[in-house]
Every structure is written in C-alpha cells, then in structure tokens.
Amino acid sequence: MSTTVDDTTRRRTGRATASAGAARPPGSAPTAPGPNHKARKPTDRPNILGGLAGWAWLAVIILPIYFIVITAFRSRQDLAQSNPLVPSSEPTLQNFVKVLENDFLHFFANSVIVTLAVVAAVLAVSLMASYYIVRSTTFGGRRLFSLILLGIAIPVQATIIPVYYLIRELGLYDTLWALILPQIAFAIPLSVLIIVNFVRDIPAELFESMRVDGAGEWKILLNLVLPMAVPAMMTVGIYQALQVWNGFLFPLILTQSREVRVLPLSLWEYQGQFAVDVPATLAAVVLSALPLLAAYVVGRRYIVAGLTAGFSK
C-alpha cells in the first residue's frame, strides 16, 4: 500500500513539473525565485560619437562668445600685439566708457521703445486673432488662418522697396514709426501660428462653462485664454523681441538721422575711414546683449512649452 501511494505522488509531481516547463518560453532557463532576486537589465552603451559631436557643437557656440567678451576688456594695442584667444593681462573698462560717452544710452532708448511697441502690438493682435480662429465656426474664420500664414512665405527682403515707398507716402520716413509698423506686420504670422496651437489645447468644456455663467467674448479672452496662453505669449514675446532688437534692414533703409538711430546702426560709430575699433564695437555688442539675456533668463521655462504646444496631436 505504501508503494502505491509513493508511485501516485511521483506521478503527480512529474505532471506538475512538466506543466511548469511548458509554461516557460522556449529556450529560457528556469530561475529560482528568491527574496533578493533582481531582473537583469541590458547594459547601456555610451554614445561616444554623439557626445563628441555635442562637445564640438558647444565649442562652436561658445568660442565666438568667449572672444567677444575677452576682447571687450582689452585695448586696441593689446589686441594687435597678443594672442586674441588669451585673456588680457591688463584688462580695461575704457571701451565701455567710450561706448557710454558716444550716445549709447540714446540709441539704447530708441531700441527699447521700438522693441516694446512692436512686441506689445504683436501679442495683442496675435492673441485676439488666435482666439477668433480657434473658436469661430464661420467660413471666414476658417480661411483667416490660411491667409495669415501666407505672410510666413513672404521674405522681408522682397518687400523692402514697396515698404519704403509706402512709408515715404505716409510721411513716416526717418521716424520710429517707420520701424514699428512694418515689423508688427511681419511678426504677426509666425506669432499667430504659435499661439493658435496653444489655444487649441484649452478644453472646450472651459469655454462652454464660462458661456453658461454668462461670460462674453472679451471676458473669456481675458480671464480664460490669456492666463492659459502665458507660455505661448512668453515664447512669442522673447522671439520677436530678439528679432526686433537685432534688426538691421529696416533701420538701414527707413531711417537716416542720428536722433532715431537704434543699436544695430550705432555700431557704425566705431568704424573709421581706414580701421575699425574692434574692442569698442564688441563692448557695445556686450552691452546691447544684456537686456535680451535677462529676458531669456526670466522666460526660458516657457519657451519649450510654447513652441511645442499642439504639435503632438
């Protein structure tokens, strides 16, 4: 009797072992579970080529900035007699003093006025246009977006002559308005493209709930769309400020007198008949770049969110 029970137990154990073996994937080795058992992960191979390419690109970006900064603190004689990539042993602030004494603050104020006026107008017009494009159900609202985007395909250089004649006919030549109005027009298409993709991400239920509460279009725009579109607005503001601040073509063609000169044109002040004062020019570049650097530091966390909004759909 004992022998029969032992044989029965062996047969059951054999069937259980065979079932466990059939449940395993083919070719897999049996593993003994334990309290400290950890699954092995594949070893990550370092991307050496990608790392080297990244460091090379960083050097390409950093080297010109490094040269500009160290050259701004050296004299013309020092620049001509020493290695330009080695910091000066006798740094000087004379270049910055020369720049500030040469009406730099006046040119700086003109650039600030033009940049703030353009950015404020572009943000206001683009936000209202984007809200109308997203929420409109009419044929004109659907076609307005396509019409605005045509402006991206028109290069500024191709329109500079018609813009020049238009500004002359309006009596705005050699004024700050000649720099503000054309740059507003050319900045709107790209700004609308960015803000529209962000406004589309706002849930439709929020619009409907505000309408049920009796809110009008202006209240919805100011109390719902504007707060939620802050990342896109910051992205547009920083990008357009950079374009206007560094713009050279419109100031060159549409202005002439020193009173309305902006910072990009002020660099001509350090160019003589036979030579260019390189340290003073680069000192002016450093001073003119500080406001944009501060704006980027303040709004950098909004830039990626504003540029990528809506493109994942």
Secondary structure, DSSP 8 states (H G I E B T S, - for coil): -HHHHHHHHHHHHHHHHHHHHHHS-TT-------TT-----------HHHHHHHHHHHHHHHHHHHHHHHHHTS-HHHHHHS-TTS--SS--SHHHHHHHHTTHHHHHHHHHHHHHHHHHHHHHHHHHHHHHHHH--SHHHHHHHHHHHGGGGS-TGGGHHHHHHHHHHTT-TTSTHHHHHHHHHHHHHHHHHHHHHHHTTS-HHHHHHHHHTT--HHHHIIIIIHHHTHHHHHHHHHHHHHHHHT--HHHHHH--SGGG--HHHHGGGGB-SS-B-HHHHHHHHHHHHHHHHHHHHHHHHHHHHHHHTTTT-
